[in-house]
């Protein structure tokens, strides 16, 4: 069998997928409690969140099961969900929306793939790429293109922020030098750091996008208006060059794969056609449940009363445990400036440190984390700081406190062993 160029690319397991498969295989063969998983990308199964979604599903099944699940529907999204999106964002932010500004897909990652396929690649005039301006960023973005070399990343600038803290900033000058941008793609708040693009940085991105006449795919999976896992510096912004993308995954419904994009029809209409030609439409029962959550205010209630306070507490707990447990004689730093978040992103600025070596040593000790390299598009050496991509790791805050505490203790022991062996 011979795969096509695009088939070869799409059949390749990404770095993060290989790690996740290794973790899943190890967890299946382990006795209960012997392995601790701090690599989790799922949102925490908060009982009130789970109960609310179950109730919304029950209500939707009673009201519209046959219409949602026993008939095909429109590729743009169900009429109820599209109408709920238009009403919600028009009412909340004053956006000038009609149904033609909306497309629903099977999750925000699927929509990022659609946008990359539609707006980048070989073209009549020139070839363009999906450019990630805010590295490190979600690893799934590195699988959204069909052709080899279709994604490029911009290395960040680094600011040291006092004791044990640092922050990334966009290198806008480097981005402006890119001459093959077809789509700007980023999450804000970011996975893995929780970092938000500042209003000033967004102004600059919009200037670049408008100058090149390309869209910005702005993924709000962790931000406003829901689920607000991380506090954002401003609400989502309406602009003719922004495709604002939202999902209910991190609001407690990751298994149903529902996301939607809101933007100028000149960008949205080709995406609707792509959905029609590929998957026909996203699952309609989950769309109807999401419409009900928006229209009744339940999604806003869960966000304000349950999800946001939960992750604000988990972030404070994570920071305290890191300070108490990680070795004081190792030069580690936590990405700062985040209120809330599902993850902690740690940089170990030591010549002996390697993220994959830590992953292996931590695995031997019965704890899983995510090495940092897959969140970059290649070797990254920010000005003044040397090689960086292999010196970071991510831990999840979704685990219960005892698991988080014991897992960090095992990671600390692994760090000490790596240092002593250097």
C-alpha positions in Angstrom: 0.0 0.0 0.0 1.2 3.5 -0.9 -0.1 6.5 0.9 -0.5 9.9 -0.7 1.5 12.8 0.6 -1.5 14.1 2.5 -2.3 10.5 3.6 1.2 10.0 4.9 1.0 13.2 6.9 -2.4 12.4 8.4 -1.5 8.8 9.2 1.4 9.9 11.3 0.9 9.9 15.1 1.8 13.2 16.6 4.2 13.4 19.6 1.5 14.0 22.1 -0.6 11.2 20.7 2.2 8.7 21.1 2.6 9.8 24.7 -1.1 9.6 25.4 -1.2 6.1 23.9 1.8 5.1 26.1 0.0 6.4 29.2 -3.3 4.7 28.3 -1.5 1.4 27.8 0.4 1.7 31.0 -2.7 2.7 33.0 -4.7 -0.3 31.7 -2.2 -2.7 32.9 -1.7 -1.2 36.3 -3.3 -1.9 39.6 -5.7 0.7 41.0 -3.9 3.6 42.5 -0.4 2.4 41.6 0.0 4.9 38.7 -0.9 8.6 39.1 -1.9 10.5 36.0 -1.1 14.2 35.9 -1.2 14.3 32.1 -5.0 14.5 31.9 -6.4 16.8 29.3 -10.0 16.2 30.3 -11.9 18.8 32.4 -12.5 17.6 36.0 -15.7 15.7 36.4 -17.3 18.2 38.8 -20.4 16.5 40.2 -22.7 19.6 39.7 -21.5 20.1 36.1 -22.0 16.4 35.3 -25.5 16.5 36.9 -26.6 19.6 35.0 -25.5 18.2 31.6 -27.3 15.0 32.3 -30.5 16.9 33.2 -30.2 18.9 30.0 -29.8 15.7 28.0 -32.9 14.2 29.6 -34.9 17.3 28.9 -33.7 17.4 25.3 -34.5 13.7 24.8 -38.0 14.2 26.0 -38.5 17.3 23.8 -36.7 16.6 20.5 -35.1 13.1 20.3 -36.8 12.2 17.0 -36.0 15.5 15.3 -32.4 15.6 16.6 -31.4 12.0 16.1 -33.7 10.4 13.5 -33.3 13.0 10.7 -30.4 14.6 8.8 -30.0 18.3 9.4 -28.3 21.4 8.0 -24.5 21.5 7.7 -24.3 25.0 9.3 -25.8 23.6 12.5 -29.3 22.9 13.8 -31.7 25.9 13.5 -32.1 25.9 17.3 -28.4 26.1 18.1 -27.6 28.6 15.4 -30.4 30.8 16.6 -29.3 30.4 20.2 -25.7 31.4 19.3 -26.9 34.5 17.3 -29.1 35.6 20.2 -26.6 34.9 22.9 -23.6 36.8 21.4 -25.7 39.6 19.9 -27.3 40.2 23.3 -24.2 39.7 25.4 -21.7 41.6 23.3 -23.7 43.5 20.7 -22.2 41.6 17.8 -24.1 42.1 14.5 -24.9 38.5 13.8 -27.1 36.6 11.5 -27.1 32.8 10.9 -24.7 33.3 8.0 -22.0 34.3 10.6 -22.1 30.8 12.3 -20.9 27.3 11.6 -21.1 24.4 14.1 -18.6 21.5 14.0 -17.5 18.4 15.8 -15.3 20.3 18.3 -13.0 23.3 18.0 -10.1 21.1 16.8 -12.2 19.9 13.9 -13.0 23.5 13.0 -9.4 24.5 13.2 -8.6 21.6 10.7 -11.4 22.9 8.4 -10.1 26.5 8.5 -6.5 25.3 7.8 -7.7 23.2 4.9 -9.8 26.0 3.4 -7.4 29.0 3.9 -3.9 27.5 3.6 -1.9 25.2 1.3 -1.0 25.3 -2.3 -2.7 28.2 -4.1 -3.1 29.7 -7.5 -0.8 32.6 -6.6 1.4 31.3 -3.8 1.6 28.6 -1.1 0.6 29.6 2.4 0.8 28.0 5.9 -1.0 27.9 9.1 1.1 30.0 11.4 1.0 29.6 15.2 2.0 33.0 16.6 1.8 32.1 20.3 4.1 29.1 21.0 3.9 27.0 23.0 0.3 26.2 22.0 -2.1 23.3 21.7 -0.5 20.3 20.2 -3.5 19.4 18.2 -2.9 22.4 15.9 0.2 20.6 14.5 -2.1 18.0 13.0 -4.6 20.4 11.2 -2.9 20.6 7.9 -2.9 18.2 4.9 0.5 18.7 3.4 4.0 18.4 4.8 5.4 21.7 6.1 1.9 23.2 6.4 2.3 24.6 9.9 4.9 27.1 11.1 5.4 28.4 14.6 6.8 31.7 16.0 9.2 31.3 19.0 8.1 33.4 22.0 10.0 36.1 23.9 10.6 35.3 27.6 10.2 37.7 30.5 11.5 36.7 34.0 9.0 37.7 36.6 10.7 37.6 40.0 11.2 34.4 42.0 10.2 31.2 40.3 8.0 32.9 37.6 8.3 33.8 33.9 6.0 34.8 31.1 5.9 34.4 27.3 5.2 37.3 25.0 4.5 37.2 21.2 7.5 38.0 19.0 5.5 40.3 16.7 8.6 41.4 14.7 9.3 37.8 13.8 5.7 37.3 12.8 5.7 40.3 10.6 8.7 38.8 8.7 6.6 35.7 7.8 5.6 36.0 4.1 3.5 32.8 3.8 0.7 33.3 6.3 -2.6 31.9 5.2 -4.2 31.6 8.7 -3.2 32.7 12.2 -4.2 30.1 14.7 -4.0 30.3 18.5 -5.7 29.4 21.7 -6.2 32.2 24.3 -6.2 31.3 27.1 -3.5 28.9 26.0 -3.1 25.2 26.5 -0.6 24.6 28.0 0.3 27.8 29.8 -3.0 29.5 30.5 -1.5 32.7 29.0 -3.9 35.2 27.4 -3.1 37.4 24.4 -3.1 40.9 25.7 -5.3 43.6 24.0 -2.2 45.2 22.6 -1.0 42.0 21.1 -4.4 41.3 19.6 -4.3 44.8 18.1 -1.0 43.9 16.4 -2.3 40.5 15.2 -5.3 42.2 13.7 -3.1 44.7 11.9 -1.0 41.9 10.4 -4.2 39.9 9.5 -5.8 42.8 7.8 -2.7 43.7 5.9 -2.4 40.1 4.6 -6.2 39.7 4.2 -6.1 36.5 6.3 -8.3 35.3 9.2 -7.3 34.8 12.8 -8.7 31.6 14.2 -9.1 32.6 17.9 -9.8 29.5 20.0 -11.6 30.4 23.3 -11.9 26.9 24.6 -10.7 27.8 28.1 -11.8 31.5 28.2 -14.8 33.8 27.9 -17.7 33.7 28.0 -17.6 30.0 28.9 -16.1 28.1 30.6 -13.8 30.8 32.1 -11.4 28.3 33.4 -8.9 31.1 33.0 -9.8 34.8 33.6 -9.3 36.8 30.4 -8.2 40.4 30.1 -11.1 41.4 27.8 -14.2 39.7 26.3 -14.0 38.1 22.8 -13.6 40.8 20.2 -15.6 41.2 17.1 -13.6 42.0 13.9 -14.0 41.1 10.3 -10.6 39.2 10.3 -11.4 37.2 13.5 -13.0 33.8 13.5 -14.0 33.4 17.1 -14.3 29.8 18.1 -16.1 28.4 21.2 -16.7 24.9 22.6 -18.6 23.2 25.4 -15.8 20.6 25.9 -14.1 22.3 28.8 -17.4 23.3 30.2 -18.0 19.6 31.0 -19.0 18.0 27.7 -15.8 16.9 25.9 -17.1 13.6 24.7 -19.9 15.1 22.6 -17.5 17.1 20.4 -19.5 20.3 19.8 -17.8 23.6 18.9 -18.8 26.5 16.8 -17.2 29.4 14.9 -18.5 32.9 14.6 -17.1 35.3 12.0 -17.5 37.2 8.8 -19.6 35.2 6.2 -16.7 35.3 3.7 -14.8 33.1 6.1 -17.7 31.1 7.5 -19.4 30.1 4.2 -16.4 28.1 2.9 -16.2 26.3 6.2 -19.9 25.4 6.1 -19.3 23.9 2.6 -16.3 21.9 3.9 -18.4 20.5 6.7 -21.1 19.6 4.2 -18.6 17.8 1.9 -16.8 15.9 4.7 -19.0 15.1 7.8 -22.4 16.5 6.6 -23.0 18.0 10.1 -22.1 17.6 13.8 -24.1 15.4 16.1 -27.6 17.0 16.4 -28.6 15.7 19.8 -25.6 17.4 21.5 -26.3 20.5 19.4 -29.8 20.7 20.8 -28.5 20.2 24.3 -26.0 23.0 23.8 -28.8 25.2 22.5 -30.8 24.6 25.6 -27.8 25.3 27.8 -27.3 28.7 26.1 -31.0 29.7 25.9 -31.8 28.8 29.5 -28.7 30.5 31.0 -27.5 27.2 32.5 -24.2 27.4 30.8 -23.6 30.9 32.2 -24.7 29.7 35.7 -22.3 26.7 35.7 -19.5 29.0 34.5 -20.0 31.6 37.2 -21.0 29.5 40.1 -19.1 26.2 39.7 -16.4 26.0 36.9 -14.6 29.3 37.4 -14.4 29.1 41.2 -13.3 25.4 41.0 -10.3 26.1 38.7 -9.3 29.3 40.6 -9.0 27.1 43.7 -7.1 24.4 41.8 -4.6 26.9 40.4 -3.9 28.3 43.8 -3.5 24.8 45.2 -1.2 23.9 42.3 1.1 26.9 42.8 1.3 26.2 46.5 2.2 22.5 46.0 4.8 23.3 43.4 6.4 25.8 45.8 6.3 23.3 48.7 7.4 20.2 46.9 9.7 20.8 43.9 13.4 20.9 44.8 14.5 24.3 46.0 18.0 23.8 44.5 16.7 23.3 41.0 16.1 26.4 38.8 12.5 25.8 37.9 9.9 28.5 37.0 6.2 28.5 36.6 4.4 30.4 33.9 2.9 33.3 35.6 0.0 35.8 35.2 -2.8 33.2 35.2 -5.8 33.2 37.4 -7.3 29.8 37.2 -6.4 27.1 34.6 -6.4 23.4 34.0 -2.6 23.1 33.9 0.7 24.3 35.3 3.5 24.8 32.8 6.9 24.5 34.4 10.3 25.5 32.9 13.4 23.8 34.3 16.3 26.1 33.3 19.1 23.7 33.9 21.7 22.3 31.3 21.1 18.7 32.5 17.3 18.8 32.2 15.5 17.1 29.3 11.7 16.8 29.2 11.7 13.3 27.7 14.2 12.1 30.3 11.9 13.5 33.0 8.9 11.8 31.5 10.7 8.4 31.5 12.0 8.8 35.0 8.7 9.9 36.3 6.9 7.0 34.6 9.3 4.6 36.4 8.1 6.2 39.7 4.5 5.8 38.8 3.4 9.2 37.7 2.6 10.6 34.3 3.2 14.2 33.0 3.3 15.7 29.6 6.8 16.7 28.2 6.9 20.2 26.7 8.4 19.5 23.3 5.1 18.6 21.5 3.7 22.1 22.3 6.4 23.6 20.0 6.8 23.2 16.3 10.5 22.4 16.5 13.6 23.6 18.2 13.0 26.9 20.0 15.7 29.1 21.5 14.2 32.5 22.6 16.7 35.4 22.5 19.0 35.3 25.5 17.8 32.0 26.9 19.1 29.2 24.8 17.3 26.0 23.9 13.9 26.0 25.5 11.5 23.5 23.9 13.0 20.5 25.7 13.1 22.1 29.1 9.4 22.4 30.0 6.7 20.1 31.2 2.9 20.3 31.8 0.9 18.9 34.7 -2.8 18.8 34.9 -4.8 20.3 37.8 -7.9 18.1 37.1 -6.7 15.4 39.5 -7.9 15.3 43.2 -5.6 17.0 45.7 -4.1 13.7 47.2 -3.2 12.5 43.7 -1.8 15.9 42.7 0.3 16.0 45.9 1.7 12.5 45.7 2.3 12.9 41.9 4.3 16.1 42.5 6.3 14.4 45.2 7.3 11.7 42.7 8.1 14.3 40.0 10.3 16.1 42.6 12.2 12.8 43.3 12.6 12.2 39.5 14.1 15.8 39.1 16.5 15.2 42.0 17.7 11.9 40.4 18.2 13.5 37.0 20.2 16.3 38.5 22.4 14.0 40.6 23.0 11.8 37.6 24.2 14.7 35.4 
